[in-house]
Amino acid sequence: MFVDLENTPWVWRLRWSDDDGQQLHIHTHTGLPQKASAIRAALLDEEGCLYLQLPAGLGVVHSQDMVDAAAAMEAGVIPEPEEVARADLPQRFGFRRTVSALK
């Protein structure tokens, strides 16, 4: 089965914790944990969406987790984001947003 993507293949859920030594906890929208130390890049589009590139692929940070993302950026856990056009993401990172793009 194929579905259209609203944005990217992954949605990252972030939780910043000062309680355990300033750690960033990342999970996929399906609940799979990801290592914050494996962040390859951070990108910011023209609409203010933050994307993280991890070994699993490119994902958008959930809008409810932007405060945690900002804390992680201030601590240097998430690198300074590169500006990117949202329209360029599929070609650059090898995914398609719509089923019709497969034809």
Number of C-alpha atoms within 10 A of each C-alpha: 3 8 9 13 13 8 17 20 18 22 19 27 25 23 18 19 14 10 7 8 8 13 15 22 17 18 17 18 15 10 10 10 13 19 12 18 10 12 15 14 15 21 22 18 17 11 8 11 16 22 25 24 17 19 11 11 14 24 22 21 23 18 15 10 14 16 13 18 22 14 18 22 15 12 13 10 17 20 16 13 15 12 13 16 11 17 11 10 19 15 9 8 12 9 16 17 16 14 12 10 9 9 5
